[in-house]
Amino acid sequence: MHLLKWLYPGMKFKRWLLLFAAGVMLVSLGLALIFNYKYLDAIEEAIFRFVYNWRGSYDYAATALVGTSVVVVGVAIMLMATRFVIRSLIMVLVPENSGRLVDLIYEKRRLESGPAVTVIGGGHGLSVLLRGIKEATSNVTAVVTVADDGGSSGRLRSDLGIIPPGDMRNCLVALADTEPLMEKLFQYRFGGDSELAGHSFGNLFIAAMNEVTGNMETALKESSKVLAVKGRVLPASNEHVRLDALMTDGTVVEGESHIPEAHKQIRRVSLHPRHAAPVQSALDAILNADIILLGPGSLYTSIMPNLLVDGVADALRQSRAIKVYICNVMTQPGETDGYTASRHVKAILDHAGKGVVDYVLVNAAKVPTQTAQAYAAQGSYPVPVDAAALNQLGVGVISADIVSATDPGHHDPGKLTRQVMELLETLRSSESTGHSFTLVPR
């Protein structure tokens, strides 16, 4: 059955097979003209004699059957020859043990025809989502925060004067379609007491690529080739920014990594300098997307810094894409203590303005007691879903089981992707039929 995949819609193979067949016919005609028609006459006469001896008289239907059989055999030989030619050429390019060639081509064509998805955020949550999205489409763009100032990224930012590569490295690895060893290499963190201690190899690689190419956007593009990345990873801005937080008690905390450590209620966050120029490719990805996903990830330190870059919030409002905020499963100590789902969305609207969120995707599965107790010991609790308050904000609610079976406190990449694609398909279907579609709390 796998041979039939060559003839599936979207494979872009049938047109070339027909062209190949036309070429064979022209060659056959040319050879007949060169070597004289009598040879074709001899073949035709032999077929007539075969049919006559078989049927006892001339039978047009039998002759047509023989002719059809010859065509079928010819097409089978063409297919076999084409397959072996392609295999001989592609064997040096396709990794070993990567499955049938037709399956690889079919999967690539399927992903290339997938919807345009733009994901905005940073941190661990963004990479979790990307691992699922890359299985549904290769037309994915991750717009990543550049406000990180801690760990290896913070040191490289300070020492080399580059925008922090850590979150972008995680996104590259999440979107990678490469050998597991390469993924381990990019995530490898040096130990010991040397100056390399604490640095990730992937961060150093991206930093070096930035020096070679001259800018981070090109560095990420070239790094994507090394990891065979499905999609693109873009910084929200190429400028050096600092994330500051104004707390409810009037104090100001400077630096993304210090904000959760203050353990105070956040009133508002801002970038310094306030007007950071956006990356134009990131704005284009927002404007041209079919669906835009905010999060999951830290509300104030991963998602919000992107929305504060000049032009990003405006592009979100202008985009005709469906805009979905993926709410965290658990609250984050020092950042969203006591927050409901509506408080998460309200914080986004307060910072970026109305029109940047159409729907919010919330978890409907109950977090097991044992898991909840383990998180509670760290000051983290399940986010309550106040659907009525969300609807009052003008946001539709999508409630579904989206948590991991192994760690119910975090999202599952596959479940998230299924919900996102189902939403997109449902909305597209409602638009094509002319019916209005409204999501209501479950």
PELINDA-V471378 format. One record per run of one state. SS is the DSSP state (~ for helix, > for strand, _ for the rest). FROM is the first residue (numbers start at 1). LEN is the number of residues. Records with the same first field share a line. If there is no record, write none. Layout:
# PELINDA-V471378
SS: FROM-LEN / FROM-LEN
This chain:
# PELINDA-V471378
_: 1-1 / 8-6 / 36-2 / 56-4 / 91-10 / 113-4 / 122-1 / 134-6 / 145-6 / 161-5 / 177-3 / 188-1 / 190-10 / 214-2 / 228-1 / 230-2 / 236-1 / 238-4 / 248-4 / 255-1 / 263-3 / 273-5 / 279-1 / 288-3 / 295-4 / 308-4 / 319-3 / 327-3 / 331-10 / 353-6 / 364-5 / 377-5 / 383-4 / 393-3 / 401-2 / 404-7 / 412-1 / 434-9
~: 2-6 / 14-22 / 38-18 / 60-31 / 101-12 / 123-11 / 151-10 / 166-10 / 180-8 / 201-13 / 216-12 / 256-7 / 280-8 / 299-9 / 312-7 / 341-12 / 369-8 / 387-6 / 413-21
>: 117-5 / 140-5 / 176-1 / 189-1 / 200-1 / 229-1 / 232-4 / 237-1 / 242-6 / 252-3 / 266-7 / 278-1 / 291-4 / 322-5 / 330-1 / 359-5 / 382-1 / 396-5 / 403-1 / 411-1
